[in-house]
Amino acid sequence: MRRRRGYTLIELLVAAGLASMLLFLAAQVFSTTTRSRDRLRERASEAAALQRAYEAISRDLHSATVPPDDSGLQFGLSATSAGTANNVLQLASIVGEPLLAGRAANETTLIQYAVAEDPQTGRTGLWRYETPYPVPDATSGTTGEPERAFVLLPGVVQASYLFYSSSQQNWVETWDGEVGLPAAIRIDLVLENRSAEEEDRVESWTFQLPSAQFETDEANAAAEAESAESL
């Protein structure tokens, strides 16, 4: 009977080395696939958050109007230095058609956008603050809903705004001294990247204000009437 020859030590070492190499390559492929899947999920989540924020801001600006005189807000930026990174944008918005702002059926809300830190997560983001108008006043006994605040878009570290002036036919950094509403608003948001390999990226959005012509004509008419009375 013929004896079977067993594997030599060298053959076993070579086989073990090949098996280890194949296992290492399989682990690398699995790790790369897992990272790619997680990255795609994160990008999809970020894209969905951007879409929700864009739609929310678009709704507010579609119905934007000049804040009432007794609201305590003035349309534009609340910061003293125009064009700085984290100005607070403030406006009023009409729940309903903006051109029907004088109708009792419409409701006015005072809105502010500001970059602030989330006290729960410690992460900065773009916050939306909403206060119903008339503003509740404890001294007068007026009751109403309190201010509502929530993170509109997490991860925003800077926000800057530009206003398109129809009279100047150009973008301006501040709306101080202008009347009515701008024809459009450009918002530049700097979004943080948690990955060390990537830099912060900028998201730029431009929104048109449909009621700008109506509000501007009304403001100009009021200014002309006041000037005529003073003569």
N, CA, C and O of each residue as an XYZ file, in Angstrom:
924
protein
N       0.852     -1.193      0.000
C       0.000      0.000      0.000
C       0.884      1.237      0.000
O       1.870      1.341      0.730
N       0.479      2.174     -0.860
C       1.307      3.377     -1.038
C       0.951      4.417      0.027
O      -0.224      4.722      0.231
N       1.952      4.950      0.696
C       1.739      5.957      1.738
C       1.487      7.332      1.115
O       2.159      7.704      0.153
N       0.485      8.120      1.674
C       0.209      9.485      1.209
C       1.203     10.454      1.824
O       1.521     10.406      3.012
N       1.676     11.331      0.958
C       2.642     12.314      1.446
C       1.902     13.474      2.087
O       0.994     14.034      1.473
N       2.271     13.855      3.323
C       1.637     14.980      4.007
C       2.193     16.315      3.541
O       3.138     16.373      2.754
N       1.580     17.406      4.051
C       2.055     18.752      3.700
C       3.329     19.061      4.468
O       3.499     18.691      5.630
N       4.206     19.748      3.774
C       5.441     20.149      4.436
C       5.199     21.417      5.235
O       4.181     22.082      5.047
N       6.096     21.752      6.102
C       5.981     22.968      6.930
C       5.945     24.213      6.071
O       5.205     25.154      6.359
N       6.750     24.219      5.007
C       6.785     25.391      4.129
C       5.439     25.572      3.444
O       4.950     26.695      3.328
N       4.829     24.466      2.984
C       3.524     24.551      2.337
C       2.460     25.060      3.303
O       1.608     25.858      2.911
N       2.492     24.619      4.542
C       1.541     25.109      5.540
C       1.719     26.588      5.811
O       0.741     27.324      5.942
N       2.980     27.032      5.897
C       3.243     28.458      6.132
C       2.758     29.311      4.967
O       2.189     30.385      5.163
N       2.996     28.812      3.730
C       2.542     29.554      2.547
C       1.019     29.620      2.518
O       0.444     30.670      2.230
N       0.368     28.499      2.815
C      -1.092     28.480      2.827
C      -1.649     29.404      3.899
O      -2.618     30.125      3.660
N      -1.038     29.383      5.080
C      -1.493     30.265      6.153
C      -1.312     31.725      5.776
O      -2.171     32.559      6.062
N      -0.160     32.042      5.114
C       0.088     33.417      4.689
C      -0.921     33.880      3.662
O      -1.407     35.009      3.733
N      -1.252     32.999      2.681
C      -2.247     33.353      1.677
C      -3.637     33.546      2.295
O      -4.381     34.456      1.930
N      -3.960     32.660      3.240
C      -5.259     32.793      3.897
C      -5.348     34.098      4.689
O      -6.376     34.775      4.682
N      -4.254     34.435      5.371
C      -4.242     35.685      6.142
C      -4.373     36.886      5.222
O      -5.064     37.852      5.544
N      -3.705     36.821      4.073
C      -3.778     37.932      3.126
C      -5.194     38.086      2.579
O      -5.701     39.200      2.448
N      -5.827     36.953      2.260
C      -7.199     37.011      1.754
C      -8.157     37.558      2.812
O      -9.047     38.350      2.503
N      -7.967     37.125      4.069
C      -8.803     37.645      5.145
C      -8.593     39.139      5.339
O      -9.547     39.881      5.571
N      -7.331     39.584      5.243
C      -7.026     41.005      5.394
C      -7.678     41.811      4.273
O      -8.253     42.869      4.529
N      -7.594     41.319      3.026
C      -8.213     42.025      1.902
C      -9.729     42.068      2.045
O     -10.363     43.083      1.757
N     -10.310     40.939      2.501
C     -11.762     40.916      2.706
C     -12.178     41.899      3.787
O     -13.201     42.570      3.656
N     -11.379     41.991      4.870
C     -11.692     42.941      5.942
C     -11.578     44.375      5.444
O     -12.386     45.226      5.818
N     -10.570     44.655      4.593
C     -10.411     46.004      4.047
C     -11.589     46.381      3.157
O     -12.094     47.502      3.225
N     -12.024     45.433      2.319
C     -13.172     45.696      1.445
C     -14.423     45.934      2.278
O     -15.199     46.844      1.984
N     -14.628     45.127      3.314
C     -15.798     45.283      4.183
C     -15.765     46.624      4.907
O     -16.785     47.303      5.023
N     -14.557     47.006      5.403
C     -14.433     48.272      6.116
C     -14.690     49.453      5.182
O     -15.370     50.410      5.552
N     -14.144     49.378      3.975
C     -14.352     50.461      3.006
C     -15.821     50.581      2.633
O     -16.355     51.685      2.524
N     -16.471     49.439      2.438
C     -17.891     49.444      2.091
C     -18.731     50.018      3.224
O     -19.673     50.777      2.993
N     -18.379     49.648      4.445
C     -19.124     50.156      5.597
C     -18.961     51.668      5.735
O     -19.930     52.383      5.991
N     -17.708     52.155      5.560
C     -17.475     53.601      5.655
C     -18.218     54.348      4.555
O     -18.798     55.407      4.797
N     -18.198     53.794      3.348
C     -18.901     54.435      2.240
C     -20.406     54.485      2.496
O     -21.059     55.489      2.210
N     -20.955     53.384      3.043
C     -22.376     53.353      3.350
C     -22.730     54.380      4.415
O     -23.734     55.083      4.296
N     -21.891     54.470      5.474
C     -22.146     55.445      6.540
C     -22.024     56.867      6.013
O     -22.790     57.749      6.400
N     -21.042     57.085      5.114
C     -20.873     58.425      4.551
C     -22.070     58.805      3.693
O     -22.533     59.944      3.737
N     -22.571     57.854      2.912
C     -23.742     58.130      2.084
C     -24.966     58.419      2.941
O     -25.755     59.310      2.624
N     -25.123     57.666      4.028
C     -26.248     57.916      4.929
C     -26.140     59.297      5.562
O     -27.137     60.009      5.692
N     -24.917     59.674      5.957
C     -24.726     60.987      6.574
C     -25.008     62.097      5.572
O     -25.650     63.093      5.903
N     -24.518     61.919      4.326
C     -24.774     62.930      3.297
C     -26.265     63.033      2.988
O     -26.789     64.127      2.776
N     -26.942     61.884      2.962
C     -28.389     61.903      2.701
C     -29.127     62.624      3.824
O     -30.065     63.379      3.570
N     -28.698     62.387      5.077
C     -29.316     63.066      6.214
C     -29.059     64.570      6.153
O     -29.961     65.361      6.427
N     -27.832     64.973      5.795
C     -27.510     66.385      5.680
C     -28.309     67.042      4.552
O     -28.796     68.164      4.695
N     -28.438     66.327      3.429
C     -29.201     66.874      2.308
C     -30.668     67.068      2.696
O     -31.287     68.060      2.314
N     -31.220     66.122      3.455
C     -32.607     66.252      3.894
C     -32.769     67.429      4.854
O     -33.761     68.155      4.785
N     -31.789     67.621      5.755
C     -31.841     68.746      6.689
C     -31.743     70.078      5.943
O     -32.444     71.033      6.277
N     -30.876     70.137      4.938
C     -30.750     71.352      4.130
C     -32.054     71.647      3.392
O     -32.475     72.801      3.307
N     -32.683     70.619      2.867
C     -33.938     70.802      2.140
C     -35.028     71.329      3.063
O     -35.782     72.230      2.696
N     -35.105     70.762      4.268
C     -36.129     71.224      5.219
C     -35.887     72.675      5.613
O     -36.832     73.461      5.689
N     -34.625     73.040      5.866
C     -34.313     74.417      6.247
C     -34.612     75.381      5.106
O     -35.156     76.464      5.323
N     -34.256     74.984      3.898
C     -34.505     75.836      2.731
C     -36.007     76.087      2.565
O     -36.428     77.217      2.319
N     -36.796     75.047      2.698
C     -38.246     75.193      2.535
C     -38.848     76.054      3.638
O     -39.755     76.846      3.379
N     -38.350     75.906      4.874
C     -38.875     76.717      5.979
C     -38.564     78.198      5.768
O     -39.437     79.049      5.944
N     -37.318     78.506      5.390
C     -36.951     79.900      5.145
C     -37.708     80.453      3.948
O     -38.139     81.606      3.952
N     -37.865     79.623      2.926
C     -38.594     80.061      1.735
C     -40.031     80.428      2.070
O     -40.552     81.416      1.552
N     -40.684     79.642      2.934
C     -42.062     79.962      3.337
C     -42.118     81.271      4.110
O     -43.015     82.086      3.897
N     -41.157     81.469      5.009
C     -41.146     82.709      5.788
C     -40.966     83.932      4.888
O     -41.679     84.927      5.027
N     -40.004     83.846      3.963
C     -39.700     85.002      3.123
C     -40.749     85.212      2.037
O     -40.926     86.329      1.551
N     -41.438     84.153      1.658
C     -42.524     84.314      0.683
C     -43.627     85.202      1.259
O     -44.275     85.954      0.531
N     -43.831     85.106      2.564
C     -44.867     85.905      3.224
C     -44.266     87.008      4.085
O     -44.902     87.478      5.028
N     -43.050     87.419      3.765
C     -42.369     88.433      4.577
C     -43.060     89.783      4.455
O     -43.598     90.134      3.404
N     -43.033     90.521      5.540
C     -43.576     91.870      5.568
C     -42.773     92.690      6.567
O     -42.004     92.142      7.357
N     -42.952     93.992      6.528
C     -42.256     94.870      7.472
C     -42.878     94.697      8.853
O     -44.102     94.747      8.972
N     -42.083     94.498      9.892
C     -42.649     94.346     11.243
C     -43.436     95.583     11.647
O     -43.037     96.699     11.313
N     -44.548     95.409     12.361
C     -45.321     96.566     12.848
C     -44.461     97.475     13.729
O     -43.494     97.028     14.347
N     -44.831     98.755     13.773
C     -44.031     99.731     14.510
C     -43.924     99.398     15.992
O     -42.894     99.657     16.615
N     -44.995     98.816     16.566
C     -44.987     98.540     18.000
C     -44.502     97.121     18.322
O     -44.689     96.646     19.442
N     -43.887     96.452     17.361
C     -43.445     95.072     17.589
C     -42.086     94.991     18.277
O     -41.734     93.958     18.847
N     -41.333     96.071     18.223
C     -39.990     96.056     18.803
C     -38.934     95.535     17.857
O     -37.759     95.473     18.220
N     -39.325     95.156     16.642
C     -38.380     94.673     15.636
C     -38.355     95.612     14.449
O     -39.348     96.262     14.121
N     -37.210     95.666     13.819
C     -37.052     96.419     12.580
C     -36.512     95.469     11.529
O     -35.579     94.714     11.799
N     -37.086     95.495     10.334
C     -36.640     94.569      9.302
C     -35.164     94.764      9.004
O     -34.687     95.894      8.899
N     -34.449     93.664      8.869
C     -33.035     93.727      8.531
C     -32.187     93.003      9.549
O     -32.609     92.004     10.131
N     -30.978     93.516      9.761
C     -30.025     92.894     10.670
C     -29.982     93.656     11.981
O     -29.949     94.886     11.995
N     -29.984     92.923     13.076
C     -29.984     93.558     14.383
C     -28.581     93.903     14.856
O     -28.417     94.698     15.781
N     -27.557     93.306     14.223
C     -26.183     93.599     14.637
C     -25.800     94.999     14.183
O     -26.304     95.495     13.176
N     -24.899     95.635     14.939
C     -24.490     97.001     14.599
C     -23.522     97.022     13.424
O     -23.457     98.012     12.696
N     -22.771     95.944     13.231
C     -21.787     95.895     12.145
C     -22.330     95.055     11.013
O     -22.395     93.831     11.120
N     -22.716     95.696      9.934
C     -23.300     94.974      8.808
C     -22.240     94.133      8.112
O     -21.072     94.514      8.037
N     -22.663     92.997      7.614
C     -21.764     92.136      6.870
C     -20.942     91.201      7.719
O     -20.170     90.413      7.172
N     -21.071     91.251      9.053
C     -20.310     90.344      9.901
C     -20.921     88.956      9.843
O     -22.008     88.761      9.300
N     -20.203     87.990     10.413
C     -20.530     86.584     10.188
C     -21.885     86.172     10.763
O     -22.640     85.456     10.104
N     -22.197     86.604     11.959
C     -23.363     86.066     12.644
C     -24.378     87.133     13.021
O     -24.793     87.226     14.176
N     -24.776     87.940     12.036
C     -25.858     88.878     12.273
C     -27.154     88.132     12.503
O     -27.301     86.975     12.110
N     -28.099     88.813     13.150
C     -29.429     88.250     13.379
C     -30.380     88.876     12.367
O     -30.559     90.094     12.344
N     -30.985     88.042     11.534
C     -31.958     88.525     10.560
C     -33.338     88.519     11.205
O     -33.766     87.509     11.763
N     -34.026     89.644     11.128
C     -35.345     89.742     11.742
C     -36.350     90.313     10.743
O     -36.040     91.204      9.953
N     -37.558     89.771     10.808
C     -38.616     90.156      9.894
C     -39.952     89.750     10.485
O     -40.012     89.096     11.526
N     -41.015     90.140      9.815
C     -42.351     89.663     10.158
C     -42.852     88.839      8.992
O     -42.499     89.097      7.842
N     -43.673     87.848      9.288
C     -44.221     86.988      8.250
C     -45.720     86.855      8.455
O     -46.206     86.756      9.582
N     -46.439     86.854      7.343
C     -47.889     86.752      7.368
C     -48.291     85.316      7.085
O     -47.865     84.742      6.083
N     -49.102     84.731      7.947
C     -49.641     83.393      7.706
C     -50.837     83.565      6.777
O     -51.951     83.844      7.221
N     -50.589     83.396      5.493
C     -51.590     83.671      4.479
C     -50.931     84.460      3.366
O     -49.703     84.533      3.317
N     -51.699     85.046      2.481
C     -51.126     85.808      1.391
C     -50.529     87.114      1.904
O     -51.207     87.865      2.605
N     -49.252     87.402      1.561
C     -48.625     88.628      2.071
C     -49.293     89.905      1.569
O     -49.256     90.924      2.258
N     -49.909     89.871      0.373
C     -50.547     91.070     -0.156
C     -51.859     91.384      0.551
O     -52.447     92.446      0.346
N     -52.315     90.440      1.393
C     -53.534     90.664      2.160
C     -53.204     90.899      3.626
O     -53.972     90.521      4.511
N     -52.074     91.519      3.877
C     -51.602     91.692      5.255
C     -52.564     92.520      6.091
O     -52.595     92.381      7.314
N     -53.347     93.377      5.451
C     -54.270     94.216      6.200
C     -55.549     93.523      6.607
O     -56.332     94.070      7.383
N     -55.772     92.321      6.090
C     -56.985     91.591      6.419
C     -56.890     90.975      7.809
O     -55.820     90.529      8.221
N     -58.001     90.950      8.530
C     -58.000     90.402      9.883
C     -57.778     88.900      9.890
O     -57.378     88.332     10.906
N     -58.039     88.252      8.752
C     -57.911     86.796      8.697
C     -56.453     86.349      8.728
O     -56.161     85.193      9.035
N     -55.553     87.251      8.416
C     -54.145     86.907      8.400
C     -53.536     87.083      9.787
O     -53.945     87.957     10.551
N     -52.560     86.245     10.099
C     -51.867     86.304     11.377
C     -50.407     86.695     11.140
O     -49.760     86.208     10.213
N     -49.912     87.572     11.987
C     -48.541     88.040     11.864
C     -47.668     87.374     12.919
O     -48.052     87.276     14.085
N     -46.510     86.926     12.508
C     -45.524     86.375     13.430
C     -44.216     87.116     13.241
O     -43.854     87.483     12.123
N     -43.507     87.335     14.341
C     -42.201     87.991     14.312
C     -41.139     86.897     14.315
O     -41.154     86.013     15.171
N     -40.224     86.958     13.360
C     -39.264     85.876     13.150
C     -37.846     86.423     13.198
O     -37.561     87.504     12.682
N     -36.968     85.661     13.823
C     -35.544     85.977     13.851
C     -34.756     84.711     13.531
O     -35.096     83.616     13.979
N     -33.694     84.888     12.744
C     -32.750     83.813     12.464
C     -31.409     84.185     13.085
O     -30.898     85.285     12.874
N     -30.851     83.265     13.847
C     -29.578     83.547     14.514
C     -28.785     82.264     14.672
O     -29.356     81.186     14.836
N     -27.459     82.385     14.620
C     -26.570     81.249     14.879
C     -26.296     81.205     16.377
O     -25.798     82.172     16.953
N     -26.622     80.089     16.998
C     -26.454     79.943     18.440
C     -26.118     78.493     18.762
O     -26.269     77.596     17.932
N     -25.659     78.295     19.987
C     -25.274     76.952     20.431
C     -26.468     76.227     21.031
O     -27.254     76.805     21.782
N     -26.587     74.965     20.691
C     -27.640     74.135     21.269
C     -27.209     73.738     22.685
O     -26.190     73.065     22.842
N     -27.961     74.138     23.717
C     -27.548     73.817     25.096
C     -27.531     72.323     25.388
O     -26.854     71.887     26.319
N     -28.257     71.538     24.617
C     -28.302     70.106     24.864
C     -27.118     69.371     24.234
O     -26.532     68.482     24.852
N     -26.773     69.745     23.011
C     -25.697     69.047     22.303
C     -24.382     69.816     22.309
O     -23.325     69.230     22.075
N     -24.432     71.128     22.574
C     -23.227     71.948     22.515
C     -22.798     72.264     21.100
O     -21.731     72.844     20.898
N     -23.601     71.898     20.114
C     -23.280     72.136     18.712
C     -24.003     73.381     18.226
O     -25.178     73.580     18.537
N     -23.309     74.219     17.464
C     -23.938     75.429     16.947
C     -24.828     75.082     15.759
O     -24.648     74.062     15.095
N     -25.781     75.953     15.517
C     -26.696     75.748     14.409
C     -27.468     77.021     14.129
O     -27.370     77.996     14.875
N     -28.232     77.008     13.057
C     -29.088     78.139     12.713
C     -30.428     77.958     13.414
O     -31.154     76.999     13.152
N     -30.749     78.897     14.314
C     -31.983     78.831     15.094
C     -33.043     79.722     14.472
O     -32.743     80.752     13.868
N     -34.280     79.304     14.633
C     -35.431     80.113     14.210
C     -36.257     80.447     15.447
O     -36.720     79.558     16.161
N     -36.433     81.749     15.687
C     -37.217     82.227     16.825
C     -38.505     82.845     16.274
O     -38.473     83.682     15.371
N     -39.611     82.424     16.824
C     -40.913     82.910     16.360
C     -41.729     83.421     17.544
O     -41.903     82.722     18.543
N     -42.230     84.658     17.415
C     -43.063     85.269     18.448
C     -44.359     85.738     17.819
O     -44.323     86.462     16.823
N     -45.502     85.351     18.364
C     -46.775     85.813     17.799
C     -46.958     87.308     18.022
O     -46.469     87.867     19.003
N     -47.665     87.942     17.100
C     -47.969     89.371     17.232
C     -49.482     89.532     17.345
O     -50.216     88.867     16.614
N     -49.969     90.387     18.231
C     -49.242     91.274     19.149
C     -48.435     90.502     20.189
O     -48.820     89.416     20.625
N     -47.311     91.090     20.571
C     -46.433     90.462     21.547
C     -47.121     90.449     22.902
O     -47.622     91.481     23.347
N     -47.154     89.285     23.574
C     -47.789     89.236     24.915
C     -47.133     90.211     25.876
O     -45.907     90.295     25.956
N     -47.959     90.945     26.601
C     -47.463     91.945     27.543
C     -48.079     91.662     28.911
O     -49.291     91.765     29.097
N     -47.229     91.308     29.852
C     -47.725     90.960     31.187
C     -48.351     92.154     31.890
O     -49.296     91.988     32.661
N     -47.837     93.365     31.635
C     -48.341     94.547     32.333
C     -49.747     94.927     31.875
O     -50.541     95.470     32.643
N     -50.044     94.626     30.590
C     -51.356     94.999     30.072
C     -52.354     93.867     30.169
O     -53.526     94.028     29.830
N     -51.882     92.712     30.635
C     -52.781     91.574     30.766
C     -53.021     90.835     29.474
O     -53.874     89.949     29.418
N     -52.271     91.186     28.414
C     -52.432     90.506     27.134
C     -51.874     89.103     27.224
O     -50.755     88.902     27.695
N     -52.637     88.148     26.784
C     -52.174     86.763     26.804
C     -51.928     86.293     25.378
O     -52.518     86.812     24.430
N     -51.068     85.324     25.240
C     -50.762     84.793     23.915
C     -49.732     83.694     24.017
O     -49.252     83.373     25.103
N     -49.399     83.122     22.883
C     -48.414     82.054     22.864
C     -47.024     82.620     23.147
O     -46.708     83.730     22.716
N     -46.198     81.872     23.861
C     -44.833     82.353     24.114
C     -43.954     82.185     22.876
O     -44.360     81.588     21.878
N     -42.760     82.718     22.968
C     -41.804     82.580     21.872
C     -41.442     81.112     21.672
O     -41.232     80.371     22.633
N     -41.374     80.711     20.417
C     -40.971     79.354     20.085
C     -39.614     79.399     19.399
O     -39.387     80.211     18.502
N     -38.721     78.524     19.825
C     -37.374     78.493     19.259
C     -36.977     77.050     18.994
O     -37.247     76.163     19.804
N     -36.335     76.821     17.859
C     -35.836     75.489     17.554
C     -34.682     75.606     16.564
O     -34.539     76.605     15.860
N     -33.862     74.554     16.531
C     -32.728     74.528     15.616
C     -33.244     74.218     14.218
O     -33.754     73.127     13.965
N     -33.110     75.173     13.324
C     -33.568     74.982     11.954
C     -32.584     74.138     11.159
O     -32.986     73.303     10.348
N     -31.276     74.358     11.396
C     -30.249     73.609     10.661
C     -29.028     73.435     11.553
O     -28.288     74.395     11.768
N     -28.799     72.234     12.078
C     -27.611     72.006     12.913
C     -26.330     72.106     12.090
O     -26.326     71.892     10.878
N     -25.242     72.439     12.787
C     -23.943     72.457     12.136
C     -23.562     73.767     11.476
O     -22.482     73.869     10.895
N     -24.426     74.772     11.551
C     -24.102     76.079     10.972
C     -23.232     76.853     11.962
O     -23.629     77.042     13.112
N     -22.060     77.298     11.532
C     -21.152     78.034     12.409
C     -21.128     79.528     12.091
O     -20.744     80.339     12.934
N     -21.541     79.890     10.871
C     -21.593     81.296     10.497
C     -22.757     81.522      9.544
O     -23.141     80.629      8.788
N     -23.315     82.733      9.593
C     -24.387     83.111      8.678
C     -24.242     84.586      8.334
O     -24.052     85.421      9.219
N     -24.331     84.900      7.060
C     -24.281     86.294      6.618
C     -25.371     86.518      5.582
O     -25.839     85.576      4.943
N     -25.772     87.784      5.420
C     -26.930     88.095      4.594
C     -26.631     89.281      3.691
O     -25.890     90.193      4.059
N     -27.225     89.251      2.491
C     -27.177     90.366      1.561
C     -28.595     90.663      1.094
O     -29.420     89.758      0.967
N     -28.872     91.951      0.837
C     -30.205     92.375      0.424
C     -30.105     93.034     -0.956
O     -29.209     93.842     -1.204
N     -31.038     92.676     -1.851
C     -31.015     93.294     -3.176
C     -31.923     94.520     -3.172
O     -33.133     94.422     -2.969
N     -31.301     95.682     -3.403
C     -32.023     96.947     -3.415
C     -32.431     97.286     -4.847
O     -31.579     97.442     -5.722
N     -33.733     97.397     -5.077
C     -34.218     97.741     -6.420
C     -33.810     99.159     -6.804
O     -33.545     99.439     -7.974
N     -33.760    100.057     -5.812
C     -33.389    101.438     -6.112
C     -31.927    101.561     -6.508
O     -31.581    102.362     -7.376
N     -31.057    100.762     -5.867
C     -29.629    100.808     -6.188
C     -29.228     99.792     -7.252
O     -28.114     99.836     -7.773
N     -30.139     98.876     -7.573
C     -29.850     97.813     -8.532
C     -28.574     97.067     -8.168
O     -27.719     96.800     -9.012
N     -28.476     96.738     -6.874
C     -27.260     96.081     -6.399
C     -27.542     95.412     -5.054
O     -28.537     95.705     -4.390
N     -26.628     94.494     -4.668
C     -26.712     93.857     -3.355
C     -26.078     94.767     -2.312
O     -25.007     95.332     -2.535
N     -26.749     94.902     -1.169
C     -26.235     95.740     -0.078
C     -26.121     94.879      1.172
O     -26.842     93.894      1.328
N     -25.205     95.263      2.062
C     -24.947     94.482      3.267
C     -25.913     94.789      4.402
O     -26.054     93.990      5.328
N     -26.568     95.920      4.341
C     -27.502     96.304      5.393
C     -28.719     96.942      4.766
O     -28.639     97.544      3.695
N     -29.863     96.805      5.449
C     -31.086     97.412      4.955
C     -31.400     98.704      5.688
O     -32.467     99.286      5.492
N     -30.497     99.150      6.517
C     -30.687    100.413      7.225
C     -30.757    101.556      6.218
O     -29.938    101.646      5.304
N     -31.734    102.414      6.397
C     -31.895    103.558      5.508
C     -32.740    103.262      4.287
O     -33.112    104.185      3.562
N     -33.057    101.987      4.036
C     -33.909    101.630      2.910
C     -35.366    101.576      3.370
O     -35.645    101.472      4.564
N     -36.281    101.648      2.420
C     -37.706    101.592      2.736
C     -38.291    100.290      2.193
O     -37.774     99.698      1.245
N     -39.381     99.866      2.823
C     -40.048     98.671      2.338
C     -39.221     97.415      2.544
O     -38.570     97.246      3.575
N     -39.255     96.539      1.552
C     -38.543     95.273      1.599
C     -37.605     95.131      0.408
O     -37.862     95.713     -0.646
N     -36.532     94.375      0.552
C     -35.660     94.112     -0.600
C     -36.342     93.169     -1.580
O     -37.231     92.405     -1.205
N     -35.921     93.229     -2.825
C     -36.500     92.332     -3.828
C     -36.075     90.894     -3.594
O     -36.790     89.962     -3.963
N     -34.912     90.711     -2.980
C     -34.403     89.364     -2.722
C     -33.435     89.413     -1.552
O     -32.891     90.467     -1.222
N     -33.230     88.276     -0.939
C     -32.259     88.133      0.153
C     -31.357     86.948     -0.160
O     -31.826     85.868     -0.518
N     -30.064     87.170     -0.020
C     -29.099     86.075     -0.182
C     -28.572     85.690      1.198
O     -28.162     86.544      1.985
N     -28.593     84.390      1.473
C     -28.124     83.862      2.759
C     -26.941     82.937      2.505
O     -27.048     81.978      1.741
N     -25.817     83.226      3.146
C     -24.619     82.386      3.054
C     -24.400     81.707      4.397
O     -24.184     82.373      5.409
N     -24.457     80.394      4.404
C     -24.283     79.611      5.620
C     -22.988     78.814      5.539
O     -22.737     78.126      4.550
N     -22.169     78.909      6.580
C     -20.949     78.111      6.682
C     -21.267     76.894      7.540
O     -21.623     77.025      8.711
N     -21.136     75.711      6.950
C     -21.462     74.458      7.632
C     -20.179     73.755      8.040
O     -19.255     73.608      7.239
N     -20.131     73.327      9.284
C     -18.962     72.623      9.781
C     -18.890     71.221      9.195
O     -19.911     70.590      8.921
N     -17.655     70.745      9.008
C     -17.419     69.367      8.618
C     -16.728     68.670      9.774
O     -15.660     69.097     10.215
N     -17.322     67.618     10.256
C     -16.758     66.911     11.394
C     -15.551     66.075     11.013
O     -14.777     65.674     11.882
N     -15.380     65.810      9.730
C     -14.225     65.042      9.279
C     -13.004     65.950      9.206
O     -13.088     67.070      8.702
N     -11.869     65.469      9.707
C     -10.647     66.276      9.719
C     -10.107     66.498      8.321
O      -9.389     67.468      8.081
N     -10.449     65.598      7.381
C      -9.912     65.732      6.031
C     -10.627     66.791      5.207
O     -10.100     67.233      4.186
N     -11.818     67.205      5.630
C     -12.618     68.137      4.842
C     -12.692     69.498      5.532
O     -12.625     69.605      6.757
N     -12.833     70.530      4.704
C     -12.968     71.888      5.226
C     -14.448     72.250      5.344
O     -15.314     71.602      4.756
N     -14.713     73.307      6.124
C     -16.080     73.803      6.220
C     -16.554     74.239      4.840
O     -15.786     74.795      4.054
N     -17.802     73.987      4.559
C     -18.326     74.344      3.232
C     -19.390     75.431      3.369
O     -19.980     75.607      4.435
N     -19.623     76.145      2.294
C     -20.564     77.268      2.282
C     -21.763     76.898      1.437
O     -21.631     76.416      0.313
N     -22.939     77.134      2.002
C     -24.202     76.925      1.294
C     -24.823     78.296      1.062
O     -25.105     79.021      2.017
N     -25.040     78.657     -0.210
C     -25.586     79.975     -0.560
C     -26.984     79.814     -1.147
O     -27.196     79.061     -2.098
N     -27.925     80.535     -0.560
C     -29.314     80.494     -1.024
C     -29.783     81.909     -1.336
O     -29.417     82.861     -0.648
N     -30.598     82.037     -2.380
C     -31.200     83.317     -2.741
C     -32.715     83.162     -2.786
O     -33.240     82.257     -3.435
N     -33.409     84.059     -2.087
C     -34.866     83.994     -1.998
C     -35.457     85.307     -2.503
O     -34.973     86.385     -2.160
N     -36.490     85.210     -3.308
C     -37.233     86.386     -3.728
C     -38.347     86.681     -2.730
O     -38.897     85.770     -2.111
N     -38.672     87.962     -2.581
C     -39.740     88.390     -1.682
C     -40.899     88.927     -2.528
O     -40.832     90.061     -3.002
N     -41.956     88.139     -2.727
C     -43.049     88.560     -3.622
C     -43.727     89.858     -3.204
O     -44.208     90.605     -4.057
N     -43.772     90.136     -1.902
C     -44.485     91.332     -1.437
C     -43.599     92.570     -1.409
O     -44.022     93.614     -0.914
N     -42.369     92.476     -1.935
C     -41.432     93.599     -1.843
C     -41.978     94.851     -2.530
O     -41.901     95.946     -1.973
N     -42.533     94.695     -3.743
C     -43.033     95.856     -4.478
C     -44.185     96.511     -3.744
O     -44.256     97.737     -3.666
N     -45.099     95.697     -3.198
C     -46.251     96.213     -2.460
C     -45.794     96.981     -1.219
O     -46.246     98.097     -0.964
N     -44.896     96.369     -0.458
C     -44.436     96.994      0.783
C     -43.644     98.271      0.495
O     -43.775     99.261      1.215
N     -42.826     98.247     -0.558
C     -42.007     99.418     -0.892
C     -42.890    100.569     -1.364
O     -42.674    101.713     -0.964
N     -43.886    100.281     -2.212
C     -44.794    101.338     -2.684
C     -45.573    101.942     -1.522
O     -45.772    103.155     -1.460
N     -46.013    101.082     -0.596
C     -46.766    101.573      0.565
C     -45.887    102.447      1.449
O     -46.338    103.479      1.946
N     -44.625    102.036      1.651
C     -43.715    102.823      2.481
C     -43.400    104.162      1.827
O     -43.337    105.185      2.508
N     -43.202    104.165      0.509
C     -42.924    105.419     -0.197
C     -44.126    106.354     -0.140
O     -43.969    107.564      0.022
N     -45.324    105.794     -0.273
C     -46.541    106.634     -0.200
C     -46.693    107.249      1.186
O     -47.067    108.414      1.317
N     -46.401    106.460      2.219
C     -46.503    106.982      3.577
C     -45.473    108.082      3.819
O     -45.762    109.077      4.484
N     -44.263    107.894      3.272
C     -43.213    108.898      3.439
C     -43.589    110.195      2.696
O     -43.342    111.292      3.197
N     -44.179    110.065      1.518
C     -44.595    111.255      0.767
C     -45.726    111.988      1.485
O     -45.749    113.219      1.521
N     -46.663    111.229      2.057
C     -47.774    111.862      2.779
C     -47.271    112.596      4.011
O     -47.736    113.691      4.328
N     -46.307    111.977      4.712
C     -45.744    112.623      5.904
C     -44.981    113.879      5.525
O     -45.031    114.886      6.230
N     -44.263    113.810      4.386
C     -43.515    114.991      3.944
C     -44.460    116.112      3.544
O     -44.190    117.282      3.813
N     -45.571    115.756      2.899
C     -46.528    116.781      2.484
C     -47.203    117.440      3.672
O     -47.481    118.639      3.637
N     -47.469    116.685      4.714
C     -48.095    117.241      5.904
C     -47.174    118.210      6.642
O     -47.619    119.173      7.266
N     -45.875    117.921      6.548
C     -44.929    118.773      7.268
C     -44.670    120.107      6.570
O     -44.116    121.032      7.164
N     -45.080    120.197      5.290
C     -44.871    121.455      4.564
C     -45.935    122.498      4.933
O     -45.910    123.615      4.414
